[in-house]
Amino acid sequence: LAEPMDRISRSDTLRSGLLVKASVRTRLALGASLLLGAAFFAALYEGGVISTRRLYSVLGSLLGLVPGSLHLRRSKRQAPPRNLWRWLSAAAVVAVGSLHVLPWLPFIEWYNFLPMQSRDWLQVVDSVACFGSTCIASVCLSLRHPPSTYVRHAVWAICGIWVIVVSLTAVSMVPSEYQTILQHLAWHLEGTVFKWTAWLMVGRIVALDRRSSLGIAHPNRLVNMATVCFHARVVTETFFDSTPMSFLMQLVFAVAFVTIWMAISLRTMACLGKSLRVVQKEARKVTGAPQAEAQWAKKVLKFELAACMCLTFTCTTLWWIPHQVLLWGAGQQTADSVLLVPMIVAHRLNMLVKAASAATLSGLLWHFQAPQTAPTSNLHIQIHGPQQGDAEIWSQKVDELAHRAISLESLLRFWGELPKVMPSFDPARSTTNDVVHMAIVPLSRSPGGTGGQSLASVWSGGQRLRAKCMVTHNWSNLFLHLVAGILADALGESYYDGVATKLLSPAGVEELAALLQQAPKTAYWVCAFSINQHACICHGFSQPSSRDPEETAQQPWHGKDSATGVPYPVCDCQEPKIFNDQPALCEMNKFNAMMRHLASLEQHFSHLVIADSHFKVFTRAWCIAEIVESEVSQVPKRIKLHSQSSLDNHYQSLSCIDVRDCEASRPEDRDMILSGISDLDALNAELQWAIFGTRGLLSKWVDGPGRAALVARILRRIEGQAVLSAV
């Protein structure tokens, strides 16, 4: 396993390096092309072939294309610039953005060819647009965001929008012969910014619905085609002036641009609307954590839909086409008096909408808050307690158990030695129950067979080691997953499937050992290692957990090795067996008391629940009791899952989880535990929140595609359950 993974890693590194080199070569080639174009048209101007106005138009167009050559879609930069560069850039934006006050100076002639009322309107519009874009750009440039290529794309788009607005604001402040430079710079840069913002929107929606890619083949190619049409219209106006052929060509390019953009936008809105209806329906059906997730997804989809509609219907070209038609049919004065002001207002509004949506939906300025949980009722549990006269013995046993923890190094060493101790061990089939009977029991037996002790005591040499974390797990789970879950918790991993993969190879075990050297030292309490198995089960096997004979027959792990089917060896040690008939000395009835004791001794004591891939741990009565105890004692609880897919595949059963369905080896234990829990419904709700991880999952910072992927995950759960229900 290690060798293929190393090859994949080297391949990814090589591919990344090739992409960086290709991006640099592309930038150099585009930059050289722009310089050659400028030199070529300068030579034509010197030769008297083109006019000064035409030269300035070309130079402005080339300047507008420069940002598009500097920032490409395949750019892989994720980290923000250093602090100094960020603050200098933000200060420069604020300084230049102060142009928003200039329209109000009396010596500035602002749209003097328009009536006074129209001029007043445009003064307000340009000032607001310049001030708004400056605020958004300066804040976005100054922020230090988590690494994200998507956010870097958004920052480039926001800065491009700011340059467009500032350039158009400055047009009236420069001599008339230079105005054409700023105009053409802004027009071509607008085409580049359109491409950037469209990429951002398409990237989020494709992450939301990967299966259909908006239902359109090659959406990014369509965005590129629309961008080409936008630039082609401006180029036509630059080189062909106001001839009938120029007007017709511009109209064709503009209509093509609007048609492509509308196709993408309307299909995007349809995709968002369909997803929104699905989560709205689900939010009405379910309760607890699934309902909160559906409501969170509904909020995200509503915001995306509103942003998409604003971006679509404030598109400037929608107003430019009727303005040009009116100009051609009724003349410049009529067209300007009727549609110029609405067109400029729509343009500035479109710029602000693009900047605001890029800043918020990228995750740069705003993060969707995780849903808040309703306070749970006053849960409490009453299970076992010392009888009169046995309190001191009970307390001594609780304290003894609390100091039988295991270290991570001992656990990893045991994993490496397990195949020697238990030749039939198969990571893919051997359960914790198998390992207890065929490895832990033999290793913890005293010399001479007179008795035994817990394996934790053997490893510590009889020294007391206080637990900092209590582990809840079910014995029918793979032992591989138990070990992986503990190590994943120590390493801060969200899921343990990756750690389980590493445990299967010597190289992976060495890597984990090296990582654990840097991880915090935590002593874990695991019943399989911390309980003296010789004082309870070494002489026999656990009873079937189901009262259904047919289901019991399908549980081959009771008394038999899961890998070979051979019955477990029976230990004949002379250790006295102590059960509930001697409650003060019994080690199997004090888990809750021990958790309370450790919570009072250890400031950072915590509770780890390792969920098997089928979530059977939440059907075991004693596991439920431990979970309730951590909730009552306010012990921090973590639930470690096998993988994201395991949670998604069991969405339906977990969304209606009910602890009343739990089981125990002894039916009387189940009844005793359930009767001791004060509020079963509140416990069900709390379990849902903890299992789904809704609080933590939806509160972490993610960029736009990451947030869309979370929504897509919720949708896949809902749709997957709908398919199962239909079957």
PyMOL commands that set and color helices and strands:
alter all, ss='L'
color gray80, all
select helices_A, chain A and resi 2-46+52-70+83-104+116-142+149-173+176-208+213-215+219-240+244-285+288-313+316-330+332-361+391-402+408-421+432-443+447-449+455-460+479-491+497-503+506-518+527-530+533-535+549-553+591-601+616-619+621-632+644-649+651-655+659-661+667-676+680-692+694-697+704-726
alter helices_A, ss='H'
color red, helices_A
select strands_A, chain A and resi 469-472+524-525+606-610+637-640
alter strands_A, ss='S'
color yellow, strands_A
deselect
rebuild
show_as cartoon
